Amino acid sequence: MTTSYIPENLIEEIRQRTSIVEVISEHVPLKKVGANYKGLCPFHPEKTPSFTVNPQKGIFHCFGCGVGGNVFSFLMKHKQYTFPEAAELLAKRAGVRLPPRAGRVADAGTLELQEKLYALHKEAAYHFHHYLVGSPEGQAAREYLKKRGLGEAVVKSFLLGYAPPGWERLRRKFSSYSEEVLLASGLVVKREKGEGCYDRFRHRLMIPIHDDKGHVIAFGGRALGDEEPKYLNSPETLLFSKRNTLFGFHLSKEEIRREGYALLVEGYFDFISPFSQGIKNLAATLGTALTAEHLRILRPYASKVYLVFDPDAAGVRAAQRTLDLFLSSDLRAYVVSLPEGRDPDAVVREWGASRFKEYLKSAKPLVDFVIDQIVAKWDVTILDNQIACVNEVLPVLSKIPHEVERTEYLKLAANKIQISDQALLEELKKISFSRSEIPKIAPKKRRAPSREEWLVATLLWEPGLVATFKDQLDPTYLTDPVLKKVVSEVLLLEDYQPSLQSRVLDLFDQEEDRNYLSRLFMKPGSFFTNVEMMVSDCLKRLKESRIQSIKRALTRQVQEATQQKVSQEINSLLKKKSEIVSESREIFSKD
Ligand SMILES: [Zn+2]
């Protein structure tokens, strides 16, 4: 995981100078409980805290959903950073200077650019806002908003603005920023012919796009006449990625948490309009299909999501893709169908917020919606169609993770296709349930032999023991591959800094392994007074069981060889066996 341009010793320096409690506290409120800190897990919805942070070991683990790791993997998971990005951010906090990244702007430079882009976007938002509220040029935009029924309060809370016509208004206004910064913001575009650049947004209603902390990171520009495109967005920049952004979320996230569910809409005005009418637990995607990242943003705040747009419009395939996304998150999805293809903006404007809320009551689970969509395609009174329909429905049913629900849906689907549920069940059984198809959030409970777990946890808790037992510690004594790797790596270390547990987690690329190890490492240190004796005894037993398993394997091979009458092989195997038997006698005769 640390395969980055940042040398190991600097990673270590960042780790030693960083308080995991401080970093996580910026995202999750934590309370001290004994040696640990606890808070509400940001990775699954919960009411009582099971998310645990241990400052000494430098690790976190959620006993609710099983997610765990160190300060780097926390930022990677919570903010979708890469390892180098997380390390850069923490280095900056801790005042650790990093070497420049090859082929890119120096890292200090990247962070500096990021700061400048935040500042520029903020200033630009006020610049546009000023034109909307205080200049004669903003008249057309003001009229447009009036037509949409949006008043002053909305203009203020969304910081709406107006980009005046002209090719260099913004460019000249912000001449204190270098051309490099202006281009990186996407607010200006490089001229194809000749020198310099020009404003991207001209004569448009400007809608600032914020990140979840409320920084302006991009803009959407709505045409005021017949210009194309109707909506022009900022391009993807250092600050802005559509896949990772939910419009308005900085205004609505607390409301979503309070309600426990989010209404997911598409586009600016389907958010702004209901929001201005008091329906506030909204989130909007921006000109992109729903992504796993979007759901990851929502998950800490909600357990249910109502899709308030027409998933029908995008077709069956798209709806199934959306269903897959939801099945691999632990969010429940419902589809709200609005009448006659109306969007939320139109419903709220024409009929009011209370009517809009009425439609939520008739929301249908997304699974039902997808099954209905498939069944609707076929005239199931014809036998051939029934078969085709079953073939399409089965893969959907097979994805439903809970047996009980699967059975319910199976009955429902059978009824709709007009066949017996027994027949459908038989077909369903033929489909192999590939587990990998549904990446579940709940951790697979993996179990290594408890003796091996105890040994590894104890060695990391008291790294001095590693030196004491260096000659007797043989990684091959351990049967569990993950624990075996921990022991081999720890033996290679030359020094044992604090937070060794956090360091060990960096050795594992698989999230599943980090989750498992963080759970193990969370256990308190050994209570034995004579730990050395216990470790020594433990090693002896592990060695003995290793020898036993070799003996068993040899015996099996002897039997096989006997059956095949290969005498030479038998002799050499028997010799090996007698050697190992005497070795095992030796272990215990030394006592
Ligand atoms: Zn959790």
Boltz pocket constraint, residues with backbone or C-beta under 6 A from the ligand:
constraints:
  - pocket:
      binder: B
      contacts: [[A, 41], [A, 42], [A, 43], [A, 44], [A, 51], [A, 62], [A, 63], [A, 64], [A, 65], [A, 66], [A, 67]]
      max_distance: 6.0
